[in-house]
Amino acid sequence: MAALHAKLLPALPGHGPPPRRHLRRETPEVVRDCKRLDRLMKAGRLADALDLFDRMPHKNVVAWTSAVSGLTRGGCPEEALATFSDMVASGVAPNDFACNAALAACAAAGALRAGEQVHSLAVRSGFAGDSWVGSCLVELYSRCGSLRAAQDVLDWMESPDVVGHTSLVSAFCRSGEFGLAVEALGQMMRRGVEPNEHTITSILAACCPLVLGEQIHGYMVKAMGSPSQSVYASSALMDLYSRNGEFDMAKTVFDNLQCKNVVTWCSMMQLHIRDGRPEDALQVFGDMLSEGVVDPNEFALSIALGACGSIALGRQLHSLMIKRDLSSDIRVLNALLSMYGRSGLVEELEITFNKIENPDLVSWTAAISAYFQNGCGEKAISLLSQMHSNGLMPNNYALSSVLSSCADLALLDQGRQFHCLALKLGCDSKICTGNALINMYSKCGQIVPARLVFDIMDHCDMASWNSLIHGYAEHGEVSMALEAFRSICSNGGQPDESTFLGVLAACSHAGLVSEGMTFFRSVIAGQHGATLTPSHYACVVDMLGRSSRFDDALRLIEEMPFEPGILEWKTLLASCRLHGNLEMGRLASEKLVELSEGGEDRDSASYVLMSGIHAMHGKWHDAGKVRRRMDEAGVRKEAGCSWVEVRNKVHTFVARDESHPDSASMYQMLWGLFDVMRDTAYNEDVELFDVHMQI
């Protein structure tokens, strides 16, 4: 751009207006070439237009202006400015149209210095008082952030029109100067210039308070006729009312709109989603299809896919996407990835992702997050590694997903590698990534690095504190968990349900029953504004059960403000298994069977726990009966698995597993270790019954 400034400056004469050639009547050939050039530029055929322009033997100001305007419209504002400079250097005097074209190019390129030179040229040429040139100058300075200069240009204009005023109002709104925008609107109306729909839309789209918005709505009805005639103004009104919680008014504006286009339909769908009603957003989409007047575009389909929570409907939208020939649009494909991820259709997600020729950052992030949310942590990690190998840098959301996957799989080494990547990208201290790092280190047994991550975060939200407290609870650091809780309260924070769950878990693991019950009663009394959930009651049941206070645990379950579920009874049964309480365990087991038969989720844990209690008391017959009852109910125990990470590869095993290619050598090593253990046990007179049972 500096070279362009240097090229443009010498071309401007030092005194007076630029030299003008004597006016003459252009030849038919020149007129014909100018018309052809203009048509090619407006048709978007930039290469053909420039080829014609270069071959023109005589270029008048019309040809130069067409070239400058066409290059700006074609997304080449720097080349447009260079062309304007060549025109001035060739001796062709620019007229007001050429100055407007050059100013538009400066605004598009953000070239404030070049725009000031064109401004000087317009002043010396006598065009500065022209309302069109003045409006272009206002737009230039506003786009370049020089609002004071834009205001000065408008004040110097003899009779500024609605375009100039609207440019200034829009500039103030874009810069967040809403008060100045309102003042500019008032100045405009005092000058007798009626605002148009674009002026009104700029004000409404900014952070307009509801009272002012209602006044503008009234003005629109009074001075401009019904706002139902204007698509732009109506869309801005709908957004204003929705932002201020007046959803019924937004819907009224939409219903009264006489001519709806795809933008207004999309706006209404977005308003429903913002209001937390995705089903209504899908209903609006269905109404748009039923009317048959407006065809859904990529934005409408993306919104509908984002609101879709049904697998069947999602597949119908996928079919509609193919029918409308939008299957290659990256926005729609990204929304489709998210929809399949939310629906748990991992296979369909993989097929869709593999069909994207050039996935962008959103595509990669959507697929990685979907893998993590559906329990496919290894695939999430692998996909992010592939993304990084392709030269794309992951964002906070992708990194948090893979760090959470490392936490679930206890992959400490890979988690550290992703931590290094976050450090390199400078996002390790951001809330999203930082919380995932705290969780990863805590679940991998590294509570000290978890605390270090917490301490260096730019800002800690309640999720950060909760991750830290839960980490302390898992590591038995009850004093640190309680200290973190007191820090939240002393700093003016508001502990939530998850915070109290972590504190109760810490007290339970440390056996601090009285402290835990004190916290529990304080929440019941409403001291902290949190609401107790079944998880809190289950945690207290576990705390009482671990201390052999079974009567108190049973009383708590019976006095719960809601119907006890599987979680509470299973927790009590686990405590009975721990202490061998057969009578209470039998009661809990019966309650679990009743709930299972009532249609709730059934699992094998209750049967296995009860069978273990009978076995502890030597009641093998009763233990067998529980196992047979489990088989008759069709409940199968999922095989437990273990895994180990070797050279960034996870190896998973189940009991008596022989699927691993090195299983033969592994079993040979296992039996060798068993022989060593047996010899050691015999030498030290140790009973190996339990060891034999485990193997």
C-alpha positions in Angstrom: 0.0 0.0 0.0 3.0 2.4 0.7 4.0 2.0 -3.0 0.5 3.0 -4.0 0.7 6.2 -1.9 4.0 7.1 -3.4 2.6 6.5 -6.9 -0.6 8.5 -6.2 1.0 11.6 -4.5 3.2 12.8 -7.3 0.3 12.5 -9.7 -1.6 15.3 -7.9 -0.7 18.8 -9.0 0.6 21.2 -6.4 -1.9 24.0 -7.1 -5.4 24.2 -8.5 -7.5 21.5 -9.9 -6.0 18.8 -12.0 -5.6 19.6 -15.7 -8.6 18.7 -17.8 -8.7 17.9 -21.5 -11.0 19.8 -23.7 -14.4 18.2 -23.8 -15.0 16.5 -27.1 -17.6 14.1 -28.5 -16.4 10.5 -28.2 -16.2 8.3 -31.2 -18.8 5.5 -31.6 -16.0 2.9 -31.1 -15.0 4.4 -27.7 -18.7 4.5 -26.6 -19.1 0.9 -27.7 -16.0 -0.3 -25.8 -17.1 1.5 -22.7 -20.5 -0.1 -22.7 -18.9 -3.6 -23.3 -16.5 -3.0 -20.5 -19.3 -1.9 -18.1 -21.4 -5.0 -19.0 -18.4 -7.4 -18.5 -17.6 -5.8 -15.1 -21.2 -6.0 -13.9 -21.4 -9.6 -15.0 -18.4 -10.5 -12.9 -16.2 -11.4 -15.8 -13.2 -9.6 -14.5 -10.5 -11.2 -16.6 -12.4 -10.6 -19.9 -13.1 -7.0 -18.8 -9.5 -6.2 -18.0 -8.4 -7.8 -21.2 -10.7 -5.5 -23.2 -9.6 -2.5 -21.1 -5.9 -3.1 -21.9 -6.7 -3.3 -25.6 -8.7 -0.1 -25.7 -6.7 2.4 -27.8 -8.4 5.4 -26.1 -9.5 5.3 -22.5 -11.7 8.1 -21.4 -12.8 8.8 -17.8 -15.9 6.5 -18.2 -13.6 3.5 -19.1 -11.3 4.2 -16.2 -14.2 4.6 -13.8 -15.7 1.3 -14.9 -12.4 -0.5 -14.4 -12.0 1.0 -10.9 -15.6 0.1 -9.9 -15.4 -3.4 -11.3 -12.1 -4.2 -9.6 -13.6 -3.1 -6.3 -16.7 -5.2 -6.8 -14.5 -8.1 -7.7 -12.7 -8.0 -4.4 -9.6 -6.3 -5.7 -9.6 -2.8 -4.1 -5.8 -2.5 -4.1 -5.7 -3.0 -7.8 -8.6 -0.6 -8.2 -6.6 2.1 -6.4 -3.6 1.4 -8.6 -5.8 1.8 -11.7 -7.2 5.1 -10.4 -3.6 6.3 -9.8 -2.7 5.3 -13.4 -5.6 7.3 -14.7 -4.5 10.4 -12.8 -0.9 9.8 -14.1 -2.1 9.5 -17.7 -3.6 13.0 -17.6 -7.2 12.0 -17.6 -9.0 14.3 -15.1 -11.3 12.3 -12.7 -14.9 13.4 -12.5 -17.2 13.0 -9.5 -18.1 9.4 -10.5 -14.4 8.5 -10.7 -13.8 10.0 -7.2 -16.7 8.1 -5.8 -15.3 4.8 -7.3 -11.8 5.6 -5.8 -13.3 6.4 -2.4 -15.2 3.1 -2.5 -12.0 1.3 -3.2 -10.2 3.0 -0.3 -13.1 2.1 2.0 -13.0 -1.5 0.9 -9.2 -1.7 1.3 -9.1 0.2 4.6 -6.7 2.6 2.9 -7.2 5.8 5.0 -4.1 7.6 3.7 -5.0 7.0 0.1 -8.6 8.1 0.8 -7.3 11.3 2.3 -5.4 12.0 -1.0 -8.5 11.3 -3.0 -10.4 13.6 -0.6 -7.9 16.4 -1.3 -8.3 15.8 -5.1 -12.1 16.1 -4.7 -11.8 19.3 -2.8 -9.5 20.9 -5.4 -11.7 19.6 -8.2 -14.8 21.2 -6.6 -16.6 17.9 -5.9 -16.4 18.1 -2.1 -19.8 19.7 -1.8 -21.5 17.1 -3.9 -23.8 15.0 -1.7 -22.8 11.7 -3.4 -19.1 12.4 -2.9 -19.7 13.5 0.6 -21.6 10.3 1.4 -18.7 8.3 0.0 -16.3 10.2 2.2 -18.4 9.6 5.3 -18.4 5.9 4.4 -14.6 5.9 3.9 -13.7 7.5 7.2 -16.3 5.5 9.1 -14.9 2.2 7.6 -11.4 3.3 8.5 -12.4 4.1 12.1 -11.9 7.9 11.8 -15.3 8.9 13.1 -14.4 12.5 13.9 -13.4 13.0 10.2 -16.7 11.4 9.1 -18.6 13.8 11.4 -16.7 16.8 10.0 -17.4 15.8 6.4 -21.1 15.6 7.1 -21.1 18.9 8.9 -19.3 20.6 6.0 -21.7 19.2 3.4 -24.2 21.9 2.2 -27.2 19.5 2.0 -26.3 16.0 3.1 -28.7 13.4 1.9 -30.1 10.3 3.7 -27.1 8.2 2.5 -24.6 10.4 4.2 -26.5 10.5 7.5 -27.1 6.7 7.3 -23.4 6.1 6.7 -22.5 8.1 9.9 -25.2 6.4 12.0 -24.1 3.0 10.8 -20.4 3.9 11.6 -21.3 4.9 15.2 -23.2 1.7 15.6 -20.4 -0.5 14.3 -18.0 1.2 16.7 -20.2 0.7 19.7 -20.9 4.4 20.1 -24.6 4.0 20.5 -25.2 7.3 22.2 -23.5 9.2 19.3 -25.5 7.1 16.8 -28.7 8.3 18.5 -27.5 11.9 18.4 -26.7 11.6 14.7 -30.2 10.2 14.1 -31.7 13.2 16.0 -29.5 15.6 14.0 -30.6 14.0 10.8 -34.3 14.4 11.6 -33.8 18.0 12.8 -32.4 18.8 9.4 -35.6 17.5 7.8 -34.0 14.4 6.3 -36.3 11.4 6.7 -34.5 8.2 7.8 -34.9 5.2 5.6 -35.1 1.5 6.5 -31.4 1.2 6.4 -31.0 4.0 9.0 -33.6 2.4 11.2 -32.1 -1.0 10.8 -28.6 0.2 11.9 -30.0 1.7 15.1 -32.2 -1.3 15.9 -29.4 -3.8 15.2 -27.1 -2.0 17.7 -27.6 -2.4 21.5 -30.8 -0.5 21.4 -32.8 -0.4 24.7 -36.4 -1.6 24.5 -38.0 1.8 25.2 -36.1 3.5 22.3 -36.8 0.5 20.1 -40.5 0.8 20.7 -40.4 4.5 19.9 -38.6 3.8 16.6 -41.2 1.1 15.9 -43.9 3.7 16.5 -42.1 6.2 14.2 -41.9 3.5 11.5 -45.6 2.9 11.6 -46.4 6.7 11.6 -43.9 8.0 9.1 -42.9 5.1 6.9 -46.1 3.2 6.8 -46.4 -0.3 8.1 -43.0 -1.9 8.9 -44.5 -5.1 7.4 -43.5 -3.7 4.0 -39.8 -3.7 4.9 -37.9 -7.0 5.2 -34.8 -5.4 6.7 -36.6 -3.2 9.3 -38.9 -6.1 10.3 -35.9 -8.5 10.8 -34.2 -5.8 13.0 -37.4 -5.3 15.0 -37.8 -9.1 15.5 -34.2 -9.3 16.8 -34.7 -6.3 19.1 -37.8 -7.7 20.7 -36.2 -11.1 21.1 -33.1 -9.7 22.8 -35.3 -8.0 25.3 -37.4 -11.0 26.1 -40.5 -9.7 24.2 -40.9 -12.9 22.1 -44.6 -12.4 21.5 -44.0 -9.0 19.9 -41.2 -10.5 17.7 -43.6 -13.1 16.5 -46.3 -10.5 15.8 -43.9 -8.6 13.6 -43.0 -11.8 11.8 -46.7 -12.8 11.3 -47.6 -9.3 10.0 -44.7 -9.3 7.5 -46.4 -9.4 4.0 -43.4 -10.5 2.0 -41.2 -13.0 3.8 -37.8 -14.0 2.3 -35.4 -16.6 3.5 -33.6 -14.1 5.8 -36.8 -13.4 7.8 -37.6 -17.1 8.0 -34.0 -17.8 9.3 -34.3 -14.9 11.7 -37.5 -16.4 13.2 -35.9 -19.8 13.5 -32.9 -18.3 15.3 -35.2 -16.4 17.7 -36.9 -19.6 18.7 -33.5 -21.3 19.3 -32.3 -18.3 21.3 -35.5 -18.6 23.4 -34.7 -22.3 24.1 -37.4 -23.7 21.9 -35.7 -25.7 19.1 -39.0 -27.6 18.4 -40.7 -24.3 17.4 -37.7 -23.4 15.2 -38.2 -26.7 13.3 -41.9 -25.9 13.1 -41.1 -22.6 11.4 -38.8 -24.4 9.0 -41.7 -26.8 8.2 -44.0 -23.8 7.6 -41.5 -22.3 5.2 -41.4 -25.5 3.2 -45.2 -25.8 3.3 -45.8 -22.4 1.9 -43.5 -23.2 -1.0 -42.8 -19.6 -1.8 -39.2 -19.5 -0.4 -36.7 -22.2 -0.9 -34.4 -23.0 2.0 -30.8 -22.1 1.5 -27.6 -23.3 3.3 -28.3 -21.0 6.3 -31.8 -22.2 6.8 -30.7 -25.9 6.6 -27.8 -25.3 9.0 -30.2 -23.7 11.5 -32.7 -26.6 11.2 -29.9 -29.2 11.6 -28.7 -27.3 14.7 -32.1 -27.5 16.2 -32.8 -31.1 15.3 -32.8 -33.6 18.1 -34.5 -36.5 16.3 -32.6 -39.1 14.3 -35.4 -39.6 11.8 -35.9 -35.9 11.2 -32.2 -35.4 10.9 -32.0 -38.0 8.2 -34.9 -36.3 6.4 -33.0 -33.0 6.5 -29.9 -34.8 5.2 -32.0 -36.0 2.2 -33.4 -32.5 1.7 -29.8 -31.2 1.7 -28.9 -33.6 -1.1 -32.1 -32.8 -3.0 -31.4 -29.0 -2.8 -27.8 -29.6 -4.1 -26.3 -28.3 -0.8 -24.3 -31.4 0.0 -21.0 -29.7 -0.8 -21.7 -26.6 1.3 -19.3 -26.6 4.2 -21.7 -24.8 6.6 -24.4 -27.4 6.0 -21.9 -30.3 6.3 -20.6 -28.9 9.6 -24.2 -28.7 11.0 -24.8 -32.2 9.8 -21.7 -33.4 11.6 -22.9 -31.8 14.8 -26.4 -33.3 14.4 -25.1 -36.9 14.0 -22.7 -36.3 16.9 -25.6 -35.2 19.2 -27.7 -38.2 18.0 -24.9 -40.7 18.8 -24.6 -41.9 15.1 -20.8 -42.2 15.0 -20.7 -44.2 11.8 -22.8 -41.7 9.9 -20.6 -38.9 11.3 -17.5 -40.6 10.0 -19.0 -41.1 6.5 -20.1 -37.4 6.4 -16.7 -36.2 7.6 -14.8 -38.4 5.1 -16.9 -36.9 2.2 -15.8 -33.3 3.0 -13.0 -32.5 0.5 -11.5 -29.6 2.5 -12.7 -29.7 6.1 -12.2 -26.4 7.9 -11.5 -25.8 11.6 -15.2 -26.1 12.5 -15.5 -29.5 10.7 -12.5 -31.0 12.6 -13.7 -29.6 15.9 -17.3 -30.9 15.4 -16.0 -34.4 14.6 -13.5 -34.4 17.5 -16.1 -33.2 20.0 -18.6 -35.8 18.7 -16.2 -38.6 19.2 -15.5 -37.5 22.8 -19.2 -37.1 23.6 -20.0 -40.6 22.3 -17.2 -42.3 24.3 -14.8 -42.7 21.4 -11.9 -41.0 23.1 -9.2 -42.8 21.1 -10.8 -41.7 17.8 -11.0 -38.1 19.1 -7.2 -38.1 20.0 -6.3 -39.7 16.6 -8.4 -37.2 14.7 -6.8 -34.2 16.4 -3.4 -35.6 15.7 -4.4 -36.0 12.0 -5.7 -32.5 12.0 -2.4 -31.1 13.4 -0.4 -33.2 10.8 -2.5 -31.5 8.1 -1.3 -28.1 9.2 -4.4 -26.9 11.0 -4.1 -25.6 14.5 -6.8 -26.8 16.9 -8.9 -24.3 18.9 -9.9 -24.4 22.5 -12.9 -26.6 22.0 -11.0 -29.3 20.1 -8.2 -29.3 22.7 -10.6 -29.5 25.6 -12.3 -32.5 23.9 -9.0 -34.5 23.5 -7.8 -33.5 26.9 -11.1 -34.8 28.4 -10.6 -38.0 26.3 -7.1 -38.4 27.8 -8.7 -38.0 31.3 -11.2 -40.7 30.6 -8.6 -43.1 29.3 -5.9 -42.1 31.9 -3.5 -41.3 29.1 -1.1 -39.0 31.0 1.7 -39.0 28.4 -0.5 -37.9 25.6 -2.3 -35.4 27.8 1.1 -33.8 28.5 1.8 -33.6 24.8 -1.5 -31.9 24.2 -0.7 -29.6 27.1 2.5 -28.6 25.3 0.5 -27.9 22.2 -1.8 -25.7 24.2 1.2 -23.9 25.6 2.6 -23.4 22.0 -0.8 -22.0 20.8 -1.1 -19.8 23.9 -4.5 -21.2 25.0 -3.4 -23.1 28.0 -4.7 -20.4 30.3 -8.1 -20.0 28.7 -11.1 -21.2 30.7 -12.1 -24.0 28.3 -8.7 -25.6 27.9 -7.6 -24.9 31.5 -10.6 -26.7 33.0 -9.9 -29.7 30.8 -6.3 -29.7 31.9 -7.3 -29.6 35.5 -9.6 -32.5 35.0 -7.0 -34.5 33.0 -4.3 -34.2 35.5 -6.6 -34.9 38.4 -7.9 -38.1 36.8 -4.4 -39.2 35.9 -3.3 -38.9 39.6 -1.4 -35.7 39.2 -3.1 -33.3 41.5 0.0 -30.9 41.9 0.1 -30.1 38.1 -3.7 -29.7 38.2 -3.3 -27.0 40.9 -0.5 -25.3 38.9 -2.8 -25.1 35.8 -5.5 -23.6 38.0 -3.2 -21.0 39.4 -2.0 -19.7 36.0 -5.4 -19.4 34.4 -6.4 -15.9 33.2 -9.8 -16.3 34.8 -11.4 -19.0 36.8 -15.1 -19.7 36.6 -17.1 -22.0 38.8 -16.3 -25.0 36.6 -12.6 -24.4 37.3 -13.2 -24.4 41.0 -15.4 -27.5 40.7 -12.8 -29.4 38.7 -10.2 -28.6 41.4 -12.4 -29.6 44.3 -13.4 -32.9 42.6 -9.7 -33.5 41.9 -8.9 -33.0 45.6 -11.8 -35.3 46.6 -10.6 -38.1 44.3 -7.1 -37.8 45.8 -8.3 -37.8 49.4 -7.1 -34.2 49.9 -10.1 -33.2 52.0 -8.4 -30.3 53.7 -7.5 -28.8 50.3 -11.0 -29.3 49.0 -12.5 -27.5 52.0 -9.9 -24.7 51.6 -10.9 -24.3 48.0 -14.6 -24.2 49.0 -13.9 -21.5 51.6 -11.9 -19.5 48.9 -15.0 -19.5 46.7 -17.2 -18.2 49.5 -14.6 -15.5 50.6 -14.2 -14.3 47.0 -17.9 -13.7 46.6 -18.5 -16.8 44.4 -21.7 -18.7 44.4 -21.1 -22.5 44.9 -23.4 -24.6 42.8 -24.7 -28.2 42.9 -21.4 -29.6 41.5 -19.4 -27.7 44.1 -21.3 -29.3 47.0 -21.1 -32.7 45.3 -17.3 -32.5 45.3 -17.2 -31.3 49.0 -19.5 -34.2 50.1 -17.4 -36.7 48.1 -14.2 -35.4 49.8 -15.8 -35.8 53.2 -17.1 -39.3 52.4 -13.6 -40.5 51.2 -12.0 -39.0 54.3 -14.6 -40.4 56.7 -15.5 -36.9 57.9 -19.2 -37.7 58.5 -20.0 -34.8 60.8 -18.4 -32.2 58.5 -20.2 -33.7 55.5 -23.5 -33.7 57.3 -23.0 -30.0 58.3 -22.5 -29.1 54.6 -25.5 -31.2 53.6 -27.8 -29.6 56.1 -26.6 -26.1 55.2 -27.7 -26.7 51.6 -31.0 -28.1 52.7 -31.5 -24.9 54.8 -31.0 -22.8 51.6 -27.9 -21.0 52.8 -26.0 -21.3 49.5 -28.9 -21.2 47.0 -28.1 -24.6 45.6 -30.6 -27.3 44.8 -30.0 -30.9 46.0 -30.2 -33.6 43.4 -30.3 -37.5 43.7 -26.5 -37.4 43.3 -26.1 -35.4 46.5 -28.3 -37.8 48.5 -26.5 -40.8 47.0 -23.2 -39.3 48.1 -24.5 -38.8 51.7 -25.8 -42.4 51.7 -22.3 -43.5 50.7 -20.8 -41.4 53.4 -23.1 -42.9 56.1 -22.8 -46.4 54.7 -18.9 -46.3 54.8 -19.2 -45.4 58.5 -21.6 -48.4 59.1 -24.5 -46.0 59.9 -27.0 -48.0 57.9 -30.0 -46.9 59.8 -29.3 -43.3 59.2 -28.6 -44.0 55.5 -31.9 -45.9 55.2 -33.8 -43.1 57.0 -32.2 -40.5 54.6 -33.4 -42.5 51.6 -36.9 -42.8 53.0 -37.1 -39.1 53.8 -35.9 -37.9 50.4 -38.1 -35.2 48.8 -38.4 -37.3 45.7 -38.8 -41.0 44.9 -35.6 -43.0 45.6 -34.1 -44.4 42.4 -31.5 -47.0 41.4 -28.6 -44.7 42.3 -29.4 -44.4 46.0 -30.3 -48.1 46.5 -27.2 -49.2 44.6 -25.0 -47.0 46.7 -26.5 -48.5 49.9 -26.0 -52.0 48.5 -22.3 -51.2 47.8 -21.9 -50.2 51.4 -23.6 -53.3 52.6 -21.1 -55.3 50.4 -18.2 -53.4 52.0 -19.3 -54.2 55.6 -21.1 -57.5 54.9 -24.5 -56.3 56.1 -26.7 -59.1 54.7 -30.1 -57.9 56.1 -29.8 -54.4 54.8 -28.2 -55.6 51.6 -31.2 -57.9 50.9 -33.6 -54.9 51.4 -31.6 -52.8 49.0 -31.4 -55.6 46.4 -35.1 -56.2 46.5 -35.7 -52.4 45.9 -33.3 -52.5 43.0 -35.1 -55.5 41.4 -38.5 -53.7 41.8 -37.1 -50.6 40.1 -35.6 -52.7 37.3 -38.9 -54.4 36.7 -40.6 -51.0 36.6 -38.8 -50.3 33.4 -35.7 -48.3 34.5 -32.3 -49.1 33.2 -31.1 -52.5 34.5 -27.5 -53.4 35.0 -25.5 -56.2 36.6 -24.0 -54.3 39.5 -26.9 -55.0 42.0 -26.9 -58.7 41.3 -23.1 -59.0 41.5 -23.0 -57.0 44.8 -25.7 -59.1 46.4 -24.1 -62.3 45.3 -20.8 -61.0 46.8 -22.6 -60.4 50.2 -23.9 -63.9 50.3 -20.5 -65.3 49.4 -18.9 -63.3 52.2 -21.2 -65.1 54.7 -20.5 -68.4 53.1 -24.0 -68.7 51.7 -23.0 -70.1 48.3 -26.4 -71.5 47.6 -28.0 -68.1 47.9 -25.2 -66.6 45.9 -25.9 -69.0 43.1 -29.6 -68.2 43.3 -28.8 -64.5 42.7 -26.7 -65.4 39.7 -29.5 -67.6 38.3 -32.0 -64.9 38.8 -29.7 -62.5 37.0 -29.5 -64.9 34.0 -33.4 -65.4 34.0 -33.8 -61.6 33.9 -31.6 -61.5 30.9 -29.0 -59.2 32.6 -25.5 -59.8 31.5 -22.4 -58.5 33.2 -20.2 -56.5 30.9 -16.6 -57.7 30.9 -14.3 -55.4 32.7 -11.3 -54.2 30.8 -7.9 -52.8 31.6 -5.5 -51.0 29.3 -1.9 -49.8 29.1 -0.4 -47.1 27.0 2.9 -48.0 25.3 4.5 -45.7 22.8 1.4 -43.6 22.4 -0.7 -46.7 21.6 -3.4 -48.0 23.9 -3.6 -51.8 24.4 -6.9 -53.0 25.9 -7.5 -56.4 27.6 -10.4 -58.3 29.1 -10.3 -61.4 31.3 -8.8 -64.4 29.5 -8.2 -62.2 26.4 -6.2 -63.9 23.6 -6.9 -61.4 20.9 -3.7 -59.4 21.2 -1.0 -60.5 18.7 1.5 -60.9 21.5 -0.8 -62.7 23.9 1.3 -65.9 23.9 4.4 -64.1 25.2 2.2 -62.1 27.7 0.7 -65.3 29.2 4.2 -66.8 29.4 5.3 -63.8 31.4 2.2 -63.9 33.5 2.7 -67.5 34.5 6.4 -66.9 35.1 5.4 -64.1 37.5 2.9 -66.4 39.2 5.6 -69.0 39.7 7.9 -66.4 41.4 5.0 -65.3 43.6 4.2 -68.9 44.5 7.8 -69.7 45.5 8.0 -66.5 47.5 4.7 -67.3 49.2 5.8 -70.8 50.1 9.1 -69.5 51.5 7.2 -67.0 53.7 4.3 -69.3 54.6 1.7 -67.1 52.8 -1.8 -68.4 51.9 -2.3 -68.2 48.1 -6.0 -69.0 48.0 -7.1 -65.5 47.0 -4.3 -65.3 44.4 -5.5 -68.5 42.7 -9.0 -67.2 42.7 -8.0 -64.0 41.0 -6.0 -65.7 38.3 
